[in-house]
Amino acid sequence: MAWSAHDIAKALADELETNDVVYLDAGLPRLVGEHLAGRAVIAVDRSGLIGLGPAPRGRERGLQPADGGETVTVISGGAMAGPVRAAAMLRRGWIDVGVVEASQVDAAGDLAPSDDESAPGHLREIVYGVGRLIACLQHQLPDGSPALSQKLAPDERNLSPANCALVVTELGVFRPTGDGFELLKSASSVDLDELASRTGAPVSDQRDRRSGSHDPQPSDDPEDEDDLLASATPPPD
């Protein structure tokens, strides 16, 4: 059974490591904020919120800062730094992980922006400014052709980061290897032969042999969150 949007967001959150500062782009990546409770991770968004929390519930709605027109919450100790400082954090290399939405990714980790991407310049800053990039997308294009391919067709909008570590679709978590993709985690009942037929590059099953896997544990010390926020907040100019 294929993952839902929130399943994909949960899988993305599971790939984050303790003390990561993660930049969540608009769209599907924003849902990752719904799955960070109990994790020693600080989320930043394009509006400059540091310590992005889940969507507000009940009477909280309408009382919170806006993220691209959506109301959001901020975790205890969080801050509104503003979009200029959020961009500065990217340019200065202060962001560990970036999560972006793409329309296609190839075996080299090159990606084509989502058709809904309204700020290609900002996407470029994320892609080239973070330490580790994770792309999320649908496994197939609307016409049924593979969104994960051996090599992207030439397009001036394509981006070629050297740091695309993972790709997450509704069918699983993949690592681009240059020659194809390694399957690291899959949705339940995914048949490998069917998966291979829906992917435009070789797929190697590494679900039982994954190296460097991690299971982030919640922090037992509430002060850990404050310390992490302090280290993530840009100093005054």
N, C-alpha and C positions, 0 to 999 in steps of 0.2 A: 504494500500500500504506500503510495507516494506521500511525502511529507506535506503538511500544510505550511502556510507562511510562518506561523508561529513555531512549527517544528523546525523549519529552516533557521529561524532566529535562535532557537534553543541550541541547535547544533553549532551555530556560529559562536554563541556565548561559551559553549563547552570548549572551544578551541583557544580561548583566551587564557593567559597565564597569570598567576598571582603577581600583583603590583603593575600589571599592564595599564598604560594609558591608551585608550582606544578612541579613535575618531569615527563616529557613525555618520555616514552620509545620509541624505534624505531618501525616502522610500522604504523598501524592505529593511535595509540596515538599521533604520530607526527602531524597529521592533526588538532589536537585541537589548535595548534598554529595559524591556519588560522581563528579561531573564537574568538580570545581574544581581538580584537580591542575594545577600549572603556571600558574595564574591568580593575579594579584595581587588577590584578593578574600578578605574575611574573612566567614565564615558564623557566625551566632548562632542558637541554638535556644531554645525556651521554657523549657528547664531551666537556662539561663544559661551554656551552654558558648560561649565565644568562641574561634573558631578550629576550628570543627567540621570533622572530616575524614570520609573514607569509612568504611563499615562495616568492622569488623575482619576479618581473614582468619586462618584456621587457628588456631594456638595463641593468637593475640591475643584470641580470643573469650572473653568472661567476665571479662576483666581490665580492661575499660574502663568509664567512667561510663555510666550508663543514660539513654537519651532516650526517655521514655514506654514503658519496658519493653524497649527495644532497646539492644543494646550499640553503642557508637560509638567512634571514635578522635578524638584532638585533635591538630592539627598542632603542630609544634615552636614553642614560645613561646606556645601557647594557654593558656587559663585557665578555671577553673570559677568564674564570678561569682555563680551562683545565680539562681533565677527572679525574685527581688525586683529585683535589679539589671538583669536582662534587661528587665523591665517598665519600669524607670526609664529605660533607654536609649531605649525607644519613646516614653515620655512627654516626654522632653527633646529629641526630634528628632535623636538621634544615629544613626539607622538610615537609610541611603540608599534601600534597596529592601526591600520585603516580598513574599514569595511565599506565596500562600494557595490553598487548594482551595475551589472554589465548586461549586454545582449549576447555576446559571444566571447569565448576564451579559447586560445589554442594551446597546443602541447608545450610551447615555449613560455606560456604565461602571458602572452600578449593578449590584450582585450579590446573589444569594441564597446564603446559606451552604450548605455541603455538608450532606447529611442526616446524615453521620457526625460533624458538628461537636459536640464535647462541651463546649466552653468558649466560648459566644457572646460573653461579655464580653471574653475575651482576644482573640478575632478582631477585635472592634471596636477594641481598642487598636492592633492591627497595622494595620488598614485606615486608621485616622485618624492614626496616629503616624509612618508612614514617608513618605519624600519621594516615592517612586515605587512604585506597586503593580502586581504582575503576578499575574493569576489563572489557574489551570489547572483544567481540567474536561473531561469527556467532551462531544463535540460534540452528542450527542443524549441526551435523557432516556431512562430505561428503557422508556417507552411509545412511543419513536420520535419524539416531538416535539422541535423544536429547543431546544437549551440556550442558543444565542445568538439573542436576540430583539430586536425593535424596542423593546419596553417591557415590563418585568416586571409581572406581575400584582401588585396591592397585597398586601403582607404585612408585618406589623410586624417581622419578622426581617430584612427586606431592608436593605442598607447602601448609602449613596449617597456614595461617596468622590469627590473631585474629581481624584484623582491616579491613577486606573486607566489605566495607560499601555498595557498589552498583555494579551492573552488568548491562552493556548496550549491547544490541544486536540490530539487524535490526528491531526487533519487539517492543522494548520498554526499559524502565528503570526499573530494579528490585532490590529489597532488600532481601538478604538471611536472613532467620529468624531462621534457625536451623531445622524447620519442613518443610519448603518449601520456596516459594518466594512471596513477595508482589509486585504487579504490581503498580508502581508509575506513570508512564507515558507511553503512547503507540503510535505507529505509527498510522496514520489515517486508519480508516476502519478495524482495527484489531478486529476480533471476539474472544471473551473470550473463548468460547468453543473450537475453533480451536487452540487458543494459548495453552490452557490446554493440548490438545492432542499432541502438539509438544514439551511439557516440561515434563521432567522425574521426576517431583515433584509437589506437590499441589501448585496452584497459587491463591492467594487472591487478589481480585480487590480493590486497595486502591487509585484509581485515583481521587476520589472525597473526600477522607478523609486523604489526605497526611499530615503528621505532619512534622514540621521542613522544609517545602519547602521554597525556597528562589528564588528571581529574582534579580541577581546581576545588579546593576545600574552603568552606566559609571560615572567616577569621573569628577566633575566639575572643579577640581583644578589640573592643569598640574604638580604642585609640588608634588602632592600625589604620582605620579609614581616614581619621583626621590627619595622620602623618602623611598618608599617600596624597591627600588633597593638597597639603602644604607643598609637597614636592612637585605637584602638577601645575600649580598656579603660577603664572608668569610674574616675575618681580616688577615693581613699579618702574616706569620709565624715569 
